[in-house]
Amino acid sequence: MKSVKELRRKAARRTAKTAQVYSTSEARANFAEALETAQLDSAVIGFDRYGRTVAALVPVEAIYMLAGMGGKIDPAVRDKIDQGVRQFVTQVPNRIGKKIAPKKAAAKKKAPAARRAKAKARRR
């Protein structure tokens, strides 16, 4: 098993990704570093398993922003988190592997009389 120092050296030699994404095994080895990065740099860090992003580590201020209390956060920190989140979302594929489109309006249900007439026509 590799030591944490060896894994950190390996991570430092690696070309920097624009959005930080760790595999789950890398995350286990570098979790303290990931926490520090999220806290000090207000960065969003993703975790993937088998090539799919499954989770993200965000600064606690991002949770306040999600809860609608972003006005209580320093504007510079808020802008930094917002920029990091937008960069993360555009560069890391979403979990479902499809483009996220706005929801469509629900289709109207057919009237019961129309269903009865259709059933009657099939029987003939």
N, C-alpha and C positions, 0 to 999 in steps of 0.2 A: 504494500500500500504506500502511495506517495505521501510525503509530508505536505503540510500546508504551505511551507516555504517554497517547495518545488512547484506546487500548483500555482502559487502566486507569481513565481518567475515565469512560468509557462504563459500565464494570462497576460503578463506585462509584455512578453515577446509577440504575442498575438496581435494582428492588425486590429486597430480599434474599430469597433462597429459604431455606426451612428446611433443606433438604439441598442442599449445594453440588454442582452438576452443571455441567460445562463442555462445550460442544461441542468437537470435536477441533480446530477452528480457533482457538477461544478458548483452549484448553489450550496450543497451540503459542505463542500470544502471551503467555500469563500463566503459563507453567510454573514460573518461579522463585517467583512469588507463591503458586502452589498448593503447591509444596514447602515453603515457609516456613509456610504455614497448617497443613499436615499435621504439620510438626515442632513448631511452637510451641504450637498450639492442640489438638493431638492430635485433629484432625478427619479425617473420611473424606470424600474428594472424588471424585466420579464423573465419568466421561468418557462422552459419548454420541456416537453417529454415526447420523445420519438418525433421530433420535428414540429410539434404543434404547441403553440403558446398556450399554457394552461393557467397561469397566474401572473400577477404583477405586484411588485412591492412599491408602494408609493409613500411619500412623506405624509405625516399625520395631517398636515394642513390641507392636503388634497381631499381628505375625508370631510373636513369642515366645508370645503368648497362644494362637495357633492351634496352635503346636507343643507345647502343654501345659506351657509353662514360665512361666505367668502369675504364679506365686508369687514369681518373682524381680523382678516389676515393682512399683513403688510403688502401693499400693492406690488412691490418689487418681487417678493416671494411668490405672490399669486401669478404674476406674469411669467416667471421662470417655470413654475409648475405647469401652467397652461401651455407654454411653448413646448416643454418636454413631453407632455401628454399628446399633443397634436403630432409631434415628430414620431413618437412611439406608435401611434395608431396608423399613421401613413406608411411606416416602414416595416411593421410586424404584421403578418397576416392574422386576420381575426380567427377566432376559435372555431367558427363553423365553416370556414373556408369559402364563404360566399360574400358577395357584396351586400352590404347592409343597406336596404332600401326602406323608405318610409312605408308604414303600414297602409294597406289598401282598405277601403270601406268594405264592410261585411256585405255579402250578397243578400238580397231580400229573399225571404222564404216564400215558397209558392203557397197559394191559397189552397186549403183542403179540397175545395170543389174542383180545382184544376187537376189535382192528383187523382181524384175519383174518376174524372172524365178520361184521363189518360189511361188509367187501369181498365176502365170499361172498354176503351178502344182496343187495347191489347187483347182482350178476351175474345173479340169478334173475329 
